[in-house]
Amino acid sequence: MKHYIIAKFKPEYDWKGALGDIKALFDKTLELEGVSEVLIKESNSDRSNRAHLMIEMHLTKEGLNNFDASLVHSTWKQQYGEMIEAKTIFDCE
């Protein structure tokens, strides 16, 4: 399955400056059982009504459970949660 995290950061947050750290954090998900790929794509638009970042994870249902229970997930929420203005989570085949 695919798990998407689509995030729009607060205007005052330098998300582009944090992109390397975000990528390094999510690269650690590849160590989790059931996670086979992670892709991080940044928006090429500067329009105010657009999201900034899309994280696409390829994983099994067990992998999603492992991600939800992981240090990566809790770190993402703790370090970046307050900087996010809007977020969409979407799962599909």
C-alpha positions in Angstrom: 0.0 0.0 0.0 0.9 3.7 -0.2 0.8 6.1 2.7 0.9 9.8 1.9 1.6 12.7 4.3 1.0 16.0 2.6 2.0 19.0 4.7 1.7 22.8 4.4 4.0 24.6 6.8 3.3 27.8 8.6 4.4 30.9 6.6 7.1 31.8 9.1 8.7 28.4 9.1 11.8 27.8 6.9 10.7 24.3 5.7 13.2 24.4 2.8 16.0 24.8 5.4 14.7 21.8 7.3 14.3 19.6 4.2 17.6 17.8 4.6 16.7 16.9 8.2 13.2 15.8 7.3 14.6 13.5 4.5 17.2 12.1 6.9 14.5 11.4 9.5 12.2 9.6 7.0 15.1 7.6 5.5 15.1 5.8 8.9 11.7 4.4 8.1 13.4 2.0 5.7 14.8 0.2 8.7 11.2 -0.7 9.8 9.8 -4.1 9.0 7.3 -3.7 6.2 8.5 -0.3 4.8 10.1 -0.7 1.3 10.4 2.8 0.0 10.0 6.4 1.0 9.8 9.3 -1.5 9.8 13.0 -0.5 8.7 15.5 -3.0 8.6 19.3 -2.5 6.2 21.5 -4.2 7.4 23.6 -7.2 4.7 26.2 -6.5 4.9 29.2 -4.2 1.1 29.8 -4.3 -0.4 30.3 -0.8 -3.1 27.7 -1.3 -0.6 24.9 -2.0 1.0 22.3 0.2 4.8 22.3 0.5 5.8 18.7 1.0 4.5 15.2 0.1 5.9 12.2 1.7 5.0 8.9 0.0 5.7 5.7 1.7 5.4 2.2 0.2 4.6 -0.3 2.9 2.5 -3.2 4.1 -0.3 -2.8 6.6 2.1 -4.1 9.2 4.6 -1.5 8.0 2.1 1.2 8.6 1.5 -0.1 12.1 5.3 -0.2 12.7 5.6 3.4 11.4 2.9 4.7 13.6 4.6 3.1 16.6 8.1 4.3 15.6 10.5 6.8 16.9 10.5 8.4 13.4 6.7 9.1 13.7 6.9 10.5 17.2 9.9 12.6 16.3 8.1 14.0 13.2 5.1 15.0 15.3 7.3 16.5 18.1 9.8 18.4 16.0 7.6 19.5 13.1 4.0 19.2 14.3 3.7 22.8 15.6 5.2 24.1 12.3 2.5 22.5 10.2 -0.4 24.7 9.2 -2.4 21.9 7.5 -1.8 18.2 6.9 -3.5 15.4 4.9 -3.0 11.7 5.5 -4.1 9.4 2.6 -3.7 5.7 2.2 -4.3 3.7 -0.9 -3.3 0.6 -2.9 
